[in-house]
Amino acid sequence: MLHISQAKLAEYADISVPHMLDIEYCKTWVSDKTLTNIAHALNMEAYELLSPEKIEKKAESKYIDITLQQTAELINSKKNQLRKKTGELMDDLIMEILRMHQEKNR
């Protein structure tokens, strides 16, 4: 969501607020130029304004992208912790093998 007012959207689209309201409430037909201006003001393509499910999917897609990014960051964090733990376990294992070898050679 962009969280902009109708007045700002109308300003960005270069139309009056009453005209914006008429478009919103289907009281007037919107020209291709005005539709394009509104879409660009919303960082969208004009065709996306004609298909409400596209808008919802786009918002959902942004949420999924954020979730995937957070997941990737968590995985990388845990991967680094796992590398550290694995290194510590390998050091312990080597030390134990060396002790066993020394005891055997006594």
Secondary structure as UniProt FT lines:
FT   HELIX           6..13
FT   HELIX           17..24
FT   TURN            25..26
FT   HELIX           32..41
FT   TURN            42..43
FT   HELIX           46..49
FT   HELIX           52..104
//
